[in-house]
Amino acid sequence: MSMFNASVPQTRKMLLNLDTCIAAAVTHAETVGFDPDNLFQSRLAPDQFTFGRQIQSACDAAKALAARLSGQTPPSHPDTEKTLGELRARIATVVAYLDTFSEADFEGAADRIVVLPFIPGKGLKGSDYLTEMALPNFSFPATTAYAFLRNNGVQIGKRHFIGSLNLLDV
């Protein structure tokens, strides 16, 4: 599997799945009679990022993964969202950004040195960056955001998190 196929399509799909889960959260909140935006500040533990910050982190990880593996600098998106609607708009912005990438952008990505701006003077080979840093750094907030919604009674399940499958007749 190519570096592109192992990264961009999957993070794109998972962001869209999170968007679907947020839509379900809005419906749930309206059904039970509370402001859906109250979920933005929810936490599973006192020292953990809020639900809103988890979505922002997943978006940041997805765009950083694509940009760094293709030798680009990820765009900056300030963390100014305060509502679920604004989070959904951020997801849409990042998905549109991911849609600008192609297989050709990832030529040489496996061997490209990815500089880690948060560890000065250090970097990882692209293939190691993908498996050791980028995918786990995306998966953690995506999974945590899903858990926030489940913990708040939103009727979503594993199928919402995984999304559609490219099934074949056998």
Number of C-alpha atoms within 10 A of each C-alpha: 6 11 20 21 13 13 19 22 15 15 25 22 16 23 23 18 20 24 22 17 22 24 15 17 23 19 15 19 18 12 10 10 9 12 11 20 17 13 21 19 13 20 22 16 8 8 7 12 18 20 25 23 21 23 29 21 20 26 26 21 24 28 22 19 27 27 21 22 28 24 18 13 13 16 12 9 13 7 13 10 17 14 16 22 16 14 22 20 14 21 23 17 14 20 22 12 17 19 12 9 16 15 12 10 17 21 16 15 22 19 13 19 19 24 17 14 9 8 8 8 8 11 16 16 15 26 19 15 23 23 13 12 16 21 18 14 18 24 17 14 21 25 16 20 27 23 18 20 22 15 13 15 13 19 14 17 13 8 10 17 19 13 14 10 7 4 6 5 3 3
